[in-house]
């Protein structure tokens, strides 16, 4: 379980509930009561005493659910006079729990969150009945991930990333896959021109890109930001998790550290060291539901990269997988700030847009940006679009 400070940073619903609050003491007290880590305080004890039994386990073990409950109860207490005795505090807490349960019930009746708004996330609970469904999902992800992995292995050695800092200039050589466009034109022309190019290739005199920094970047870290809002359910989630799996396998081959930021209007971070197959399986089954906040994902990801920097990992590639967009001017401004931080840090960003188009400012920030259509969701042929990240 995260601390209250980290939870506020990682969960948009909690951050927005506390926006402009002059004193966070009450919110911290409610968080302690929700998570079961505090006692003695009037409000904390009232929250703990009234916690619905059906929610007690998930609230004490999952910070996404705890953040939603804390935000809801904070609003309930904020709308009432400050209680001076335990019965009054319990009455307010019960009103808050009633509102939270009603919201969860509405979500279950309506289905998954819209994904196009800032609705709060609520973790997908796993029941014994879900085990068979989970096994089927893992098999689907595994089959598609294996195809993606084979494709990535095939393009890794030959790809010339479209990133300025990796192309140092022009030189002469014999690497067919690094040829300049006009040399490819000679090859396509055939006949005498192709024969001439073949001769120059054999003698190492063909005009090609000079590349630097490839081996250094292969040892860098990999950060994957994966959208798990309500609209990403079903086959979109299967494709995304397969891509996450294939990219992780490729990174592990090079002993690269991997972090995953699962996001909607909440975030959950997983660190996958080479060989952490159990954690990878957990990441494949994770789903947060709720709305979408791409700026939140970048903000949390940037803090995770700062942790890497303190550990001596100074180079990273970022892959964003989402079907989302910015919600209004404020989101677009927040995204602009986050992308500027990435630009200054010289991290490379790769975008995967699922059945949508990213905002222009996000597309411009990407070294490569690929769009996955409905017809692409059962295939691996678009995965080379993020090959530069590995």
Secondary structure, DSSP 8 states (H G I E B T S, - for coil): ---HHHHHHH-HHHHHHTTT-S--HHHHHHHHHHHT---SSHHHHHHHHH--HHHHHHHHH-HHHHHHHHHHHHHHHHTS----SHHHHHHHHHHHHHHHHHHHHHHHHH-S--SSS----------TTHHHHHHHHHHHHHHHHHHHHHHHHHHHTT---S-GGGEEEEEEE--GGGB-HHHHHHHHH-HHHHHHHHHHHHTT-EEEEEE-SHHHHHTSEEEEEEE-SGGG-THHHHHHHHHHHHHHHHHHHTT--EEEEEESSSEEEEEE-TT-HHHHHHHHH----S---HHHHHHHHHHHHHHHHHTT---EEEEEEES----HHHHHHHHHHHHHHHHHHT-EEEEEEESS---HHHHHH-SEEEEE-GGGTT-STTGGGGGGG-
